[in-house]
Amino acid sequence: MRIASDIVTWHLAAFDGGPGVVAAVGTGSVALAADGAGTCARTDGWGHLLGDQASGFAVGRAGLASALAAFDGRGGSMALLERAVFRFGPAEGIAAAVHGSDPAVAACASFAADVAEVAQAGD
């Protein structure tokens, strides 16, 4: 028996040991490239505190930070603030709503869809 990271098994399933790149981007993010001759390179997958740069969490967190910056009068996005209020309740309670979610990472990641829609609308 062998134990491997999900990204390794996904790569094997996709390329059967041959060359290729697999990226898993959801709440977290990780990518693995292999040349088919034994050389591999992995990037990220370090979790929400230390990595996951392209993840739903990272995008949602950045969007919520922009929304709260707008609420504070420090720039940010009013469009994202409107979406955050719709999703999480009054602006002054957004941080408590997110921090109190179980898990908070999923609450942040859920906001990524709002960020994408607002971006597509030109914000």
C-alpha positions as CSV (number, residue, x, y, z in Angstrom):
1,M,0.0,0.0,0.0
2,R,1.1,3.6,-0.7
3,I,-0.3,6.8,0.6
4,A,-0.1,9.9,-1.5
5,S,-1.6,13.4,-1.7
6,D,-4.8,13.8,-3.6
7,I,-3.0,15.9,-6.2
8,V,-0.6,13.0,-6.9
9,T,-3.5,10.5,-7.4
10,W,-5.4,13.0,-9.6
11,H,-2.3,13.4,-11.8
12,L,-1.9,9.6,-12.1
13,A,-5.6,9.3,-12.9
14,A,-5.4,12.0,-15.6
15,F,-2.0,11.1,-17.2
16,D,-1.3,7.5,-16.1
17,G,2.3,8.4,-15.2
18,G,2.9,10.5,-18.3
19,P,3.7,14.2,-18.6
20,G,1.2,16.8,-17.7
21,V,-0.1,19.4,-15.2
22,V,-3.0,19.1,-12.8
23,A,-4.4,22.0,-10.8
24,A,-7.0,21.7,-8.1
25,V,-8.6,25.0,-7.3
26,G,-11.6,25.2,-5.0
27,T,-11.7,26.3,-1.4
28,G,-7.9,25.6,-1.5
29,S,-5.5,25.3,-4.4
30,V,-2.6,23.1,-5.4
31,A,-0.9,22.2,-8.7
32,L,1.4,19.3,-9.8
33,A,3.5,19.0,-12.9
34,A,5.3,15.9,-14.0
35,D,7.5,15.3,-17.1
36,G,6.8,11.5,-17.2
37,A,10.4,10.7,-16.6
38,G,10.3,11.1,-12.8
39,T,10.7,14.8,-12.3
40,C,7.8,16.5,-10.6
41,A,7.1,20.0,-9.3
42,R,4.3,20.9,-6.9
43,T,3.1,24.4,-6.0
44,D,1.0,25.6,-3.1
45,G,-1.5,23.5,-1.3
46,W,-0.2,25.0,2.0
47,G,-3.7,25.8,3.4
48,H,-5.5,29.1,3.8
49,L,-3.1,30.6,6.4
50,L,0.1,30.1,4.3
51,G,-1.0,29.6,0.7
52,D,-3.9,28.7,-1.5
53,Q,-3.3,31.8,-3.5
54,A,-5.7,31.1,-6.4
55,S,-8.4,29.5,-4.2
56,G,-12.0,30.4,-3.6
57,F,-10.9,31.2,-0.1
58,A,-8.2,33.7,-1.3
59,V,-10.6,35.4,-3.8
60,G,-13.5,35.5,-1.3
61,R,-11.3,36.8,1.5
62,A,-9.8,39.6,-0.7
63,G,-13.4,40.5,-1.8
64,L,-14.6,40.7,1.8
65,A,-11.5,42.8,2.7
66,S,-12.4,45.2,-0.1
67,A,-16.0,45.3,1.0
68,L,-15.0,46.2,4.5
69,A,-12.5,48.8,3.3
70,A,-15.4,50.4,1.5
71,F,-17.5,50.4,4.6
72,D,-14.6,52.0,6.5
73,G,-14.2,54.7,3.9
74,R,-10.8,53.4,2.9
75,G,-11.5,52.7,-0.8
76,G,-12.5,49.2,-1.6
77,S,-15.6,48.3,-3.6
78,M,-19.1,49.5,-2.8
79,A,-20.5,46.8,-5.1
80,L,-18.8,44.1,-3.1
81,L,-20.0,45.8,0.1
82,E,-23.6,45.5,-1.2
83,R,-23.1,41.8,-2.0
84,A,-21.5,41.2,1.4
85,V,-24.4,42.8,3.2
86,F,-26.8,40.8,1.2
87,R,-25.0,37.5,2.0
88,F,-23.8,38.1,5.6
89,G,-26.1,40.8,7.0
90,P,-25.4,44.4,8.2
91,A,-22.0,45.7,7.3
92,E,-21.0,46.2,11.0
93,G,-21.7,42.5,11.6
94,I,-19.9,41.0,8.5
95,A,-16.7,40.2,10.3
96,A,-18.5,38.5,13.2
97,A,-20.7,36.5,10.8
98,V,-17.7,35.2,8.9
99,H,-15.6,34.5,11.9
100,G,-18.5,32.8,13.6
101,S,-19.2,30.6,10.6
102,D,-18.3,26.9,10.8
103,P,-16.0,26.7,9.0
104,A,-15.0,30.4,8.4
105,V,-12.8,29.3,5.4
106,A,-15.9,28.1,3.6
107,A,-17.8,31.3,4.4
108,C,-15.0,33.3,2.7
109,A,-14.8,30.9,-0.2
110,S,-18.5,31.2,-0.8
111,F,-18.0,35.0,-1.4
112,A,-15.7,34.2,-4.4
113,A,-18.8,33.8,-6.6
114,D,-19.9,37.3,-5.7
115,V,-16.4,38.6,-6.5
116,A,-16.5,37.0,-9.9
117,E,-19.9,38.4,-10.7
118,V,-19.0,41.9,-9.6
119,A,-15.7,41.7,-11.6
120,Q,-17.6,40.6,-14.7
121,A,-19.9,43.6,-14.3
122,G,-16.8,45.8,-14.5
123,D,-15.8,46.5,-10.9
